[in-house]
Amino acid sequence: MELGHTIEDSRKNYPELTDEILMKLRVWAEERGLKQVPDEMLALFAHSCYFDVENAKRCMDVYYRLRATVPEFFGNRDPQAEYLQQSLRALQFVALPKPDKNGYRIIFHRLADTTPSQYNLNDGIKLLQMSLDGSLYTEGCTPGYIFLFDMQGVRLGHLTRLSVTSIRRFFEYIQEGLPVRLKGIHVLNAVWFINKILALIRPFVKRELFDMLHFYHGDVAEIYEHLPPECLPKDFGGKLDCLETLHEEHCHKLNKLRNYFLTEERLFRGWFSPEKKNIS
C-alpha cells in the first residue's frame, strides 16, 4: 500500500523519524497481524506522539482496534457507495487547501441539508475521518491539524439523531488513536442549546481536548484571530473559493482515493490483540 508522499518527504522536516523508531513500530504491528503498514504510516504515529515509541504504540493500538471493530465508522469506506454519496449531498467536508500561519492543516465540516432526518452521525464521522485520512495521504507529517465546524442550521431535532455509543467511540478515537497533533477545534455559529450538547459529550472528553474547544456565536470575524481570512472560504469572508466549489473538489479527491481507502480497510481487518489470541 502506497501513500501520496514518501518517508523522505516527512524526514525533511522531522529528522527524528529514524529507522530505529520505525523498526520498533513495525515489529509491534507485525505481532498484531499488521504485515504491510507503510513506513509513511508508521511515521505518522511516531510524529503525532512526539517520537515517544511507547505512546506511539498505544496510539496505534486504539487506531487499529477501533478500525477493525467499529464498522459504523470504518467499514465499507467506498466513496462511490450510494449511502456515502447521499451523506455527501447532506453534509459538506473540505480539507482546506491553505494551512494557517503555524502550518496547521484545517478540516472543515457543516450541514448542507439542515433537515434532521437527512443527518446520519455515523456516516458523518466516517466521512470526517476519510477527509482527514485523505489529507494525511497527501501531506504526511505536518505541524498539526485543526477541526473547523459550522453549526449553522443545526436544530434540536439533530440531537435525536445522536448515539451515546457513537459519541463515546468517536472521542476515544480522536483523543487516543488519531495519528496527528490536534491543535484546536473551532465551532462557528454555536447554537443556543450548545450547553445541552456539551453536557452530552462531557463524560467522554478529557480536559486537554475540552480546552481546545472554541465557540463563536456572532460575527465570523471573531475567528480571524485564530484563522485568518487567507485560510477560509469566501462564505466566511475568506480568500479561498466558496464552500460549494471546495466541497465538490474534495468529493472528487475522495473518489480518486477509492482504491486507497479499500486497500487500507483490508489491512486493518488483519488486526488482532496478542492477549486475546493467547487466550484463545
Residue, then its C-alpha position, 0 to 999 in steps of 0.5 A: m500500500e502506497l501513500g501520496h508522499t514518501i518517508e523522505d518527504s516527512r524526514k525533511n522536516y522531522p529528522e527524528l523519524t529514524d529507522e530505529i523508531l520505525m523498526k520498533l513500530r513495525v515489529w509491534a504491528e507485525e505481532r498484531g497481524l499488521k504485515q504491510v503498514p507503510d513506513e509513511m504510516l508508521a511515521l505518522f504515529a511516531h510524529s503525532c506522539y512526539f517520537d515517544v515509541e511507547n505512546a506511539k504504540r498505544c496510539m496505534d493500538v486504539y487506531y487499529r482496534l477501533r478500525a477493525t471493530v467499529p464498522e459504523f465508522f470504518g467499514n465499507r469506506d467506498p466513496q462511490a457507495e450510494y449511502l456515502q454519496q447521499s451523506l455527501r449531498a447532506l453534509q459538506f467536508v473540505a480539507l482546506p487547501k491553505p494551512d494557517k500561519n503555524g502550518y496547521r492543516i484545517i478540516f472543515h465540516r457543516l450541514a448542507d441539508t439542515t433537515p434532521s432526518q437527512y443527518n446520519l452521525n455515523d456516516g458523518i464521522k466516517l466521512l470526517q475521518m476519510s477527509l482527514d485520512g485523505s489529507l494525511y495521504t497527501e501531506g504526511c507529517t505536518p505541524g498539526y491539524i485543526f477541526l473547523f465546524d459550522m453549526q449553522g442550521v443545526r436544530l434540536g431535532h439533530l440531537t435525536r439523531l445522536s448515539v451515546t455509543s457513537i459519541r463515546r467511540f468517536f472521542e476515544y478515537i480522536q483523543e487516543g488513536l488519531p495519528v496527528r497533533l490536534k491543535g484546536i477545534h473551532v465551532l462557528n455559529a454555536v447554537w443556543f442549546i450548545n450547553k445541552i450538547l456539551a453536557l452530552i459529550r462531557p463524560f467522554v472528553k478529557r480536559e486537554l481536548f475540552d480546552m481546545l474547544h472554541f465557540y463563536h456565536g456572532d460575527v465570523a470575524e471573531i475567528y480571524e484571530h485564530l484563522p485568518p481570512e487567507c485560510l477560509p472560504k469566501d462564505f466566511g469572508g475568506k480568500l479561498d473559493c466558496l464552500e460549494t466549489l471546495h466541497e465538490e473538489h474534495c468529493h472528487k479527491l475522495n473518489k480518486l482515493r477509492n482504491y486507497f481507502l479499500t486497500e487500507e480497510r483490508l489491512f486493518r481487518g488483519w488486526f488482532s490483540p496478542e492477549k486475546k489470541n493467547i487466550s484463545 
